[in-house]
Amino acid sequence: MLHLSPHTAHLQTPAHADLVATGVPFFDIGRQHAALRGEILAALTRVYDSSQFVLGPDIARLETALAGYCHARHAIACASGSDALLLALMHYQVGPGDEVLLPSFTFFATAGAVSRLGARPIFVDIEPTGFNLDPAQLEASISPRTKAIIPVHLYGQCADMSAILAIAGRHGVPVIEDACQAIGAEIGSRRAGSLGAINCFSFYPSKNLGGLGDGGFMTTDDDEIAARLRMLRVHGEKVRYHHSLVGINSRLDTFQAAALEVKLPHLDRWIEARRENARRYQALFADCGLDAKLGLPVELPGHRHTWNQYVVRVPQGRRDALREHLAKAKIGTQIYYPVPLDQQECFCELGYLAGALPETARAAQETLALPIFPELRVDEQEFVVQQIAAFYGIELRTGRAALRGPKFLKLPQTDDGVRRAS
């Protein structure tokens, strides 16, 4: 049972009492759209009246803006983040007999695009701090059949691209960024979308820059690659009805572009709101000692984490019990990802034994994503932490005034770089 100290009386305010009845959603896109409703509807009406529904001027304007935002020469819009990955691999003519290196701890589309072209995904373990592909495990997996490497910037934080690019360069292998969760993320002075040869993004509604449905885009600094990608997304066509390549139909529709044009100027503000929410979680968890129970996520040195997800580790096999406890309090959570790709039924013929990628397996068993969306209120975050504290029987000790001040907290690390729970 949770025992409240005199310093936590604010947690018994009517606002928190209301949350007992309403709970906290994992994600609420409606709050964002309510503020932009008039602008978005006006943009959609303009497209409707123009009758330019496919590859119109809105697409070109959006591509120019996205290229600038990602610090790249070119942006090429397409129908989804999954198609962005597929088109990037198609550019490199990946096919049967080829291998592509990628993490197993990621969304299915990363490996699905490889398999769809008849190539073999080769899964590489992750590093335990940022949940991204471990460069130390990468080089041993490269073979004469390796056609590409796809690091994933998971949860909104860039993989160690300096090390990955150095390894890829030694072997003459192109790097395709899967930045579908990481628009706006940075490592050093460079931004996601400017690091690989081709870089892939998603506009799925839950992304930091989400559309009104599916959508995606690619970036590159190479003029020839950009030209080929533009052809591949329209059946390999450059001049109408003349096909020099075999491509696919993967065009971002103009309605999506119009809505995204409205949203893009707000992206950095939304990212900063997510970063503030992450800082607040770190302070709240530290204040009540939950940083000794949970493995808290960290922003790695030199990185700008965009917090598409805020993912804690719940050790000692208690993750599912905590999630059930939070569900009873009407607090939304998600597990990214409960079954690693190397253990998916459709990849069983690849022959990966359970536990072959130990950090991947551990992350799949321990990780739990908490609400982090930009419009999340302070009282909602406090309620989430209050309920987690109740699960662990921890007495809350700190008042609201003390929770607003701390800067981002870097967690102490063990020798292997992980913030361990005790």
N, C-alpha and C positions, 0 to 999 in steps of 0.2 A: 504494500500500500504506500502511496506517495504522501509524505509528510511535508507540508509547506512551512517554511520559516517565516518570521515576521517580515523579512525583507522581500518576500515574494507575494505580498498581499495583492499586488497589481495583477497577478495571474488569476485572481478570483473576481475580476471586474465583470460587469455585465457582458462586455464584448466577448470575453472568454467563455462565459456561461452560454452565450449564443452559439459559440463554436461547438459546444458539446452536442447541440442539436443539428447544426449544419455541417460540421466537419470542415476539412480543407481539401480542395481538389488537387490532384497531381498536376494538372495543367488546365488552364482556363483561357482559351483563345478569345472567348467572348468579351473579356474585359478589354483586351487590346483592340478588338474590332469595334467595340462600342465607341471608343474615342475617335476612331477614323472612319466611322460609318458614312458620313456625308461625303468625304473626299473619295472614298473607294467607290461608292455608288455613282458619283459624278464621273469618275474615270471609266467605269464599266458602261455607263450610258453613252459616253463619248465614243467608245469602241463600237457599241451597238449601232449608233447612228452612222458611223463611218463605213460599216460593213467590211472592214479590213480585219479579218479574223485570224489570218495565218501569216506569219512572217512580215507583218506590217511595220510601219515606222516606230511603233512602240517597242518592238523587239530590238530594233537597232539602237534606240536611245537607252534601253535598259542594258544592253550588252556593253555599250560605251561606259555607262556609269559603273557597272560591275567590274569591268577591267580596271578602271581607275581605283575603285575601292580595294581590289585585291592586289594592286601594284603590278599588274600584268599588261602586256601589250594587247592581248586579245581575250575576249570572252565570247563564248559560243553557246547560246541557249539551246536546250533540248527538252524532251518530254518528262524526264525524271532523273534523279540521281543515279538510279540503276542503269538507265540508258547512257548516262555520262560515262560510267565505268566501262560499259560495253563498247561504246564508240571509241574510247581511248585505246582499248585492247584491239579493236578492229583496225585502228590506224597502224598499229605495230604488227598487224597480220598474225596475231596469235591464233593458233589452231591446234589440231591433233598432233601429239608428240611433243608439244611445248609444255613448259612448266612456268608457273607464276608464283612468286613467294609473297605471302601475306599472313597476317595474324589470324588465328582461329577465333579469338575473342573479339567479334565484331558482328554487325548485322549481316544477314545471309547474302545480300546483294553483292558484297565484295567478292565472295567466292563463286556465287551464282553466275556472274558475268564470265568468269574464267571457264567454268564448266560448260556453260552454254555454247562456247566456241569450240568445244572439244578438247580443250587443254586441261592440264592437271594442276589443281591448286596444291601448293606445298605449304603446309601450315608451320609457322614459326612461333615460338613461345613469346609471351609478353614480359616486360619488366614490371615489377610489382607496384611501383610508386605511381606511375602515370597510366598504367594499363595499356600501354602502347607497345608495338613491336620492339623486341629487344635486339639492338644492334649486335650485342655480344653473341647472340644465337644465329645471326643472319648468314654470315659468310660460309659457315659449314654446310648450309643448305643449298648454296649455289652450285649448279652443275652446267655442263655444256648445253643442256636443254632449257636453261633459264632464259625466258624471253622478257620478263619484266618483274619489277618489285612494286608492291602496293602497300605502303605504310598507311595506317588509318589514324587520323587525329581524333582519338576517341574522347567522347564527352565534352569536346571543346578545347582540348589542349594538344598542341603539336607534338608529334613524335620527335625523336632525336634525329632531325633531318641532316645535320652536319655529318654525323657518323654514318647514317644510311647512305647518303649521297657519296661519301668517300668510298665506301665498300662497293657501291654500284659502279662508280667510276673506274675502279681498279679492274672490274670485270666487263666493262662496256655494256652494262645492262641499264635500260631506261627506268626511271622512277615515275610512277603515276601516283599522285597524292589522292587518297580518299579523304577529302575534307568536308564530307557531307554533313558532319556535325560541328564544323569548326570555322564557319565564315567569320572573319575578323580576328581569329587567333593569330598570335605572333610568337616568333622565337628569335631572340635578338632583335635586330632591326627589320626583319623580314616577316612578311605576312603570309598566312596560308593562302595558297593560290598562286604564289610566285616562286615556289620552291622546287617542284618537280618539272619534268618535261611537259606533262599534261596533268591538270589538277581538276578534280571532280567535286561538284557540290550538288546539294539537294534543296528544293524549295518545299519539301513536305511540310504541312501546316504546323507541326510541332517544332520545326527548326527555329533557330534564332531569327532567321529571315524566312518566314513561312508564307506560302501562297494560299490560294483558296482551293487547292487540290494538289495534284502531282505536278512536278516541274523540276528542272535542274539546269546546270550549265557547266561548262568546262573553261579553263583558262590556260593560256600558253603564251610564251614570249616568241615562239617560232612562227614566222609568217607562213611557211609551207605547211606546217602541222595544222595551223588554223584553217587554211584553205581546204585541206583534206577533211577536217572535221565538219566544216560547213557543208561539204558535198556528201559525206557519209550520213548526215542526219536527214538528207532528202534523197534517199535511194541512189547516192553516188552521182547526183546530177549537178552540173554547173550551168549548162545551157539547157533550157527546157527540152525534155525528151531526148537528151543526149547524155549517156551514162558511161563514164570512164571507170567507175568503181561500182561494186555491189554494196549498197548501203542499206539503211533501214528508214522507216518513217518515224522520226523522233523530233517533232517540232514543238516548241513551247507556244501555246496559243496566246493570242493577243490579249484576251481577257486577263490571263495570269500576269502578263507583262505589265498591264495597266495598273493592277492592284499592287504589284511589287514596286513599281515606280513610286507609288504613294508611300510604301512602307520603308524603302531603303534609306531615306534621310533620317529615319528614327532609329536605325539599327544600332548605332554606337550608344545612344541613350539607353536602349533596352539592354545592351550588353553590360553597360555600367550598372544598371539596376540588378542584373544577375550577379555581378561581381560584389555589389553591396550586400545582396542576400547571402552570398557565400561567406563574406566576412562576418556577417551577423550570426550565421550558423556556427562558425568557428568560435566566436566569443561566447555564445549561449552554451555550447557544448562544454567549453573549457570552464565556464563559470560553475557548472553543476557537476563537474567531474566526469562527464560522459566521454571526454577524450581519452579516459583510461579504460573505457569499456568498448568503444567503437574505434575502428581505424578510419580516421578522417581523411578526406581527399586533400591534396596539396597543390598549390601553384608552384611549379618547378622554377628554379632560378632562371631569370632571363626570359620567362614566358609571359604572355598575356593569355590567360585562361578565360574562355568566354562562357563556361559553365552552361553548355547545352543541357547537361545533367549534373546533379550534385549526388555523388555516389559514395556511400559509406560502406565499410566492411563490418560485418557482424560475425565475429568469430565464434568458435566453440559450438558450431552447429545450431545457432539460435536465430539465424536469419529469417526462416519461414515463420517461426513463432512470433518474432517481433512484427513481421509484416501482418500476421493475423491479428495481433494486438492493435496495431494501428488501423486496420480495416474496421475493427469494432468501434473505433473512435471516429470513423468516417474520414480517415486521412488516406488520401491516395498515394500509392507507391508503385514502382515498377521494378522488375528485375531485368537488367541488361547485362549478361544474357545467360539464361539458366542452363542451356545445352550448348557447349562450344561447337563450332562448326566441324571440328575433326570427329565429333561423336554423333553428328547428325546421320540419320538412316540413309539419306541419299548419297553420303560420302563413305559409307561403310567399306566399299571396295578399295578405298585408299589404304586401309589396313592400320589405322592409328589405334593403338591400344588405349584403354582408359588410363588416364594419368600420364600419358606420353609427354604431354605439355603441362608440367606441374603447376606453374603459375597461372596458366589459363584455367586449369581445373579448380584451383583454389579460388580464383576470382568468381567463377561460375557458382560456387557454393556459398560465397560470403557476401557478395555485393547487393546493395539495395539502394535504389534511387529515391530521393525525397523531393518534395515540391521545391522548385527554384525559379519558376517563371517570373518575368519582370514585375508583374502587377501583384505578386504575393505580398500580403500586408504583414506588418510587424507582429500584430497580435496572432496572425495565423502561424507564423514561424515559431513564436513562443509556445503556441499550443502544441505544435509538432514536437518540440523539444520537451515540453511538459509531459506529453504522453510517452515519449521514449524514456524519460527519467522514471516515470511510474512503472514501466516495464522492468527496469533494473532496481526499483525500490530506492532510488536516490532522492535525498532531500534537496530541494532547490534552495539556493542561498543568495542569489544576486538580484537586485532590483533593476528596473528598466533603465534608469538613468545611467547606470554603469555599463549597460550593454550597447550603448550607442557610440561610445568613443573609440574602441580598440581599432587599430589598423589591422590589415590582414595578418593573421597569425601563421607563421611558418612552424610546422610541427617538428619536434625533436625526432631524429631518425636513429634507427639501429644501424649496424654495420652494413646491412644490405640495402639501406636507403628507404626502408619501409617504416611508416609510423605504426607500430604494433599496439594492439590492444592488450591489456593485462588481464 
